[in-house]
Amino acid sequence: MDEPWRQQAPQVRELSDLVLPAVKRIQLPNGIMLNMLARGDADVCRLGIFMRGGSAESSKRSVASLAASLMREGSESYRGSELADLFERNGAWLDTSAHSHYTSVHIYSLNNRFSKVLPGVADMVLYPEMSDEVFDIYRENKARALETDLCKVATVAMRESDRIYLGQGHPMARFDQPDDIRNIAVSDVRGFHASRCDASNITLFLTGKIDTKAVDAVVETFGNIDSEKQSCQLDVRLPQGVWTPDVKYVRLPNTTQAAVRMTIPAISREHDDYEMLRIAVCALGGYFGSRLNANIREAKGLTYGIGASIIGIDGYGAINISCQCDSQYVDTVISEIRHELDAMKSEYYSADELARLKRFYMTSLSGILESPFSIMDFYESGLIADIPSDYFKQQLDALEALSPITLSEMATKYFNSEAALTVVAGHKA
């Protein structure tokens, strides 16, 4: 059959008019803020419970993650098996996580089952059992998992880079060793969790095809939590690290691959240049068509993948470039990374490169609007990372102003390879 249309590429249509839906906020009688977004067609909802206090605020970084994991293993009113049966029987799905400054619990539920699973969720969050027997299992599992991770060159490079960059005494530069985890007592975890079980430390996010019944259930369940303690003080500090330009090597025996991680000090999210710099970092190594990928992966075949990203949190920023390669190519890879950092300071950017960059970035932003859960993920990230309320629009405005000149300006200002901290983990050829 003659089908000439198969030989023609479909027309590319540019995305436009992206708008982030606003959430509705109500304050419960005890001061807890409830963020709500009623959206979606499926009769499903999700409740996110965020408590102040994470890895930075705990006595050891692993204390926070152990506290998050143990919540689901039993509470004052439910044994661990009963909680598991409650969620399984009602088709609910639970997730717990520890972040830098917050601990989160998410429960996905069918709307007509939400009121049945909510009491169990509240009980495990506020009154977790954290039995000695279960704690011992989780602690040993975590220690052994870390032993495995410390055999990976990428993990070792990341830890050493962050340790040097953040500086001695920074809460996020405290990296546990397996025996540090084994020395954690269950009382440490119980005490950390109990210190945050107060209304002043809780923020709620409810989304999906929610109705007044779901809202009323949340208000009734969480609106009576005591608000007697002081709010948990977040341990936010600027980096204090000092380093020299020479490459720092961490030698690991019996490895053929090496991990390269380069960190360049950058600006915080509050700076006017931050969003445009974020786009420039994306052009450098933030997607498959980026300059680092095109050169070091595609043209020279030195690595399976290389990426660049920027973080902006706690009042500071950092550009991170990372990859893995054969040990004999480490010096070449570092040289090529520096070459690409300098090359972006010129004003030569082809129309095709700019078009690909804009489409990738706009597609990423449109992905935030894909579902009520992805939209609320964005608002939850705003709490975790202290992101400005108009951050979504800031990204669109920066994308609108994108040009070869703006990319060159960002690279000239901030792609300072001479100030970079470079760490290599593996066997030095």
N, C-alpha and C positions, 0 to 999 in steps of 0.2 A: 504494500500500500504506500502510495506517495504521500508523505507527510512532511513537507518542507518546513513547517513551523518548528519541527524538532531540531532544526539546525540553527535556529535563532534563539539567542539568549533572552530570557524574560527582561522586561523593562525594570530598571532600578528606580524605585520611588524613595525619595528622601523622607525621613521621619521629621515631624514637626508638631508643634502645639502640645508638647508634653506637659501635663499638669499633675502635680502630686496632690491627691485628695487630702483634705484636712481631717484630723481626728477631733472627736468631741471629748472634752475633758470635764470630769466632775470630781469634786473632792468629797470623800466619804466623811462621816461625822468625826472620825478619829484622825483626820488629816491625810489619809492615804489618797494619792492621786490615781484615778482610774481613767485611762485613755481608751477610747472606743472608736472602732471603725466598722460600721454596718455595711457590708459589701459582699457580693458573690451570690451565686445561684444554688450551690450545694448546701444542704442542711447540715453544715459542719461549722464548728467554731473552735477558736484557740484562745486559751488564757495564758498569758505570760506573767510570771511573778518574779520581780527583780528585787533583790535584797542588797543593800549597800554592804560592801566588804568583800574583797576577793583575795587574789594571791598576794597583792601588795600589803594588805592589812593583816594577814595571818602571820603567826610566828615563824612558820616555814611555808614556802610556796605550796607544798603538797597538802598542807592542812586544809586549805580551801577546797581543793579538788576532792579530797576524801570526804569532807563534809557534804559536798554536793552529791557525790555518789551514794553515800549512806542514807540519804533521806528516803530513798525509795525502798529501803530494806526493813521497814517496820516503823511503827509509831506508837503513840500512847494507846490508841484505840484499835489499831490494826497490826497484826503480825505481817511480816514481809510477804508471806505466801498469800495472805488475805488481800493485801494491796495489789499484788500481781493478778490475783483472780478477779478483783474488782475492775481493774482496767481491761483485762482480757475479755471478761464476760460482757462488758459494755462497749467493746470495740474502740476503746480509747488508747492513745499512744502518749507516752511520757518521755521527756528528755530533761536532764539536769546538767548544768555546766557551770564552771567557775571561770570568771574573767579576771582581768587585772584588778578592777575595783568593785565588781559586782558578782553576785551569784544568781543564776537564773533557773527557773523551772517552767517548762512549757507542757501543757496538756492539750492534746487535740481530741475532740469529742464530737459525736453526733449530737445535734441539738436536743433531741428527745431523751438523751442519756446524760446530758451535762449535769443536771441537778443531782444525779445519782453518784457521779464520780467526784464532784466538787468537794464534798466533806472529807473524802480520803486524801485528796490533794492538800487541803488546808491542814489536816492533822499531821501529815508527814512533813510539811514545811515548818509548822510551828512546834510540833512535839515529836521529833524523830527519836527512835529508840537508840540507835547506834550501839547495838550490843557488842560485847567484847569479842564474841566468837566471829560474828560477821566482819567486824572491824579488822581482826587479825588476817582474815582472808583477803580483804580489799587492800590492806597495807602491803602484804607480801606480793600480791599480783602487781601492784603499782611499782614496787621496788624491782621486780623481775622485768617488767616492761621497760623500765628505765635502763636496766643493764643491757637490754637488747638495743635500745635507741642509742646508747653511748658507743655502740659498735658501728654506727652510721656516720660517715664523714660529714654529711650535711648537718646533722644534729650537733656534732662537736663544733663545727665552724660557727654555727648560729650562736651557740652558748658562749663561746669564747669572744666572739664579736660583740655581743650585747654586754658581756661582763666588762670588757675594756671600755666600750663606748659610754655606758651608763655610769661607770665608776664605782669604786668601793663604797659600800654603805647604801647604795640605791636599792630600794626594795625589789625592783624587777631584775636586779643583777645577782640576786641570791639564787643560785641554782643548786638544788638538792642533788646529793649523790645517793645511790641505793641504800647505803647504811644510814644516811640521814633520815630517809623515809622509815626505815625499820626502827629507828629510835623515837618516832612519834608515838605518843601515848594517846589512848582513846579519850582521856580527859582533855587533852589539847584540842581535839576536834569538837568534842561536846561543848567546851567552853567558848570556842570561837563561834560556833553556830548560835549558842544561846545569847551571846552578846549582841546579836543582830535581830533577834525575834521581837521586834517592836514596830508599831505602826510607823514610827518616824523613819524607818529604814526601808519601807516597802513601797514599790511603785507597780501598778498593774496595767496590763495591755490586753484588751479583749477585742477580738476581731472575728470576721466571718459573717454568716447570715444570722446575726444575733437579733434577738427580740427582747421585749421588756422582761420576760421570764428569766432569761440568762443574766441580764443586767441586775435584776432584783436578787437573784441567787448570789451573785458576786458581792453585792452591797451587803446583804444579810450575813454572808460568811466572813467577810473581811472587815466589815464596818465596826465590829465589836472588839477587834484586837486592841489590847492596851497600848497606850501611848504614854509611857512613864519614863523610859530611859532617854538618855541623850542620843542624838543621831550619830551613827558611826562616822568618825572622821576619816576621810579618804587620805591616804598617804601619797600625795602627789609631789614629785620632786623633778627638777630639771637634771639633765645629764651632767656628770662631773668628771667624765673620763678625760685622760690626757694620753696622747700617743704620738709616735714619730711616723714619718711616711713609709719607713721600710716595712716589708711584708712580714706578718707574724705567722710563724709555722707551728702547727700542732701535729706532731708526728704520731701516726697510728700504725702499728705493725700489721703486716699481712694484708695490706690494702693496695689495690692497683689503681683505684679511682681516687681523685682528690676533689674536695669541695672548696670552691672559691667564693668568698663573701666580701663584698666591698661596701662600706657604709660611709656616706657623705653627709655631714651635718646640714640641716635644711631649716626652713622656717616653719612656724606653727600655723595651724588653721586660721588663726586670727589675722594673719598677714594678708594684705590685699592681693599679693601675688600667688597665694597658695593654690588656687584652683587652676590658674594657667600653668603653674609649675607641675601640677598633677598631670595635666595633659601632656606636657613635655616629657615627663617621666614615662608616660604611656607610649609616646612615640619612640622613646629610647629602648624600652624593653617590656612594655606592658601587654603586648599581644603578639600573635604569631607572625604578623607582618612587620614587627618592629625592627629597628636598625640592628640591635644586637643579635636578634634571631637571624636576620637576613645575612649578616656577615659571619658571625662565629658559628652558627649552626648550619645554615643553608650553603653559603659559599665555601667555607673552609672545613666544615664537618668536624669541628673540635669538640662539640658537645651535643647531646641529644636535646637539650633545652636550656635556655638562659632567660632570666626574667629580671625586671626592675620594678620596684614599687616604692611608694612614699607613705610613711606613716605620719600622722599628725595627732598627737595625744599628749595630755598632761602639760600643755604649754610649750612643747618642742616638736621638731620634725626631723626626719632622717630619710635619706634615700638609700635603699638597699638593692644591691645587684648581686645575684647569686647564680651559680651553676656548678655542675660537676663535669670533670674531664679526666682523661688519662694523665697520670702524674707527669709524664714527660712534656705535656703541652701547657703546664700551668703558667709559665712565664709568657708564652705566646698569648694565652687567653687574657691575662692581665694587661698585656700590651695592647691588644685589640680593644678591650673595654675602654682603656684610656683614649685610644684613637677615636672611638665612636663618641665619647664624651666631648672631645675637642671638635670633632666634625660637626656636631649639632650647633656649635656656636656660629657657624656660617649661616647665611640667609638662603642657602639653596635647599629648597624643599619642592619636589615636583608636585604638580597638580594632582597626580595619581596618589602620591603618598598622603597629601592632605585630605583627599576625598576618602581614602581608606581609613585614615585615623578618625575623621569625623564620624563616619558610619559606624565604626566599631564603638566609639565612645557613646554615640547616641543610642545604639542598640543596647549597650550596657545600661544606660539610664532607663530605657523603655522596659528592660527586664524587671526593674524595681516595681513597675506598675502592672506586672503580669497577673498577680492574684492579691486578694486581701492580706494573705500571710506575708508575701514579699513586701507589700507596702508597709505593713506593721514592723517587719524586720528593719526597715529603714528608720522608723521612729525609735525602735528599741536601740539601734546602733547610736542614735543621737544621744540617748541616755548614757550608754556605756562609754562612748568616746567624747562626750561633751561637745557634740556637733551643733553648730548654730541652727536655729529653726528654719532659716531660709536657705539651707545648704543645697537643696535640690535645685533651686532657681539660680544659685550662684554658679553651679556647674553648667547650666544651660547658657547663662550669660557669658561665661568664659569661652564656651564652645563657639558662640556667635562671634566673639572677637578674635578667634584663632586665625593666625596668618603666619607666613614665614618669618616675619619680623618679630612677632610675639614669641614664637618658639626660640628664635635665635637669642632674644633678650633673656629669656628664662635660662637657657643653657649657659650664656655668658655670665649671668649673675650667680648661678647656683651649682653648675656642673664643674666643681673645682676638684679635679682629681688629685691635686697636690695636698688637699686637706683630708683625703680619704683614709679611712682605716681599712686595711686589707688583711684578711685572715685566710689562711689556707690550712685545711685539715686533711691529713692523709700521709702518704709516703712521699718524701721529697726525692725526685729523680736525680 
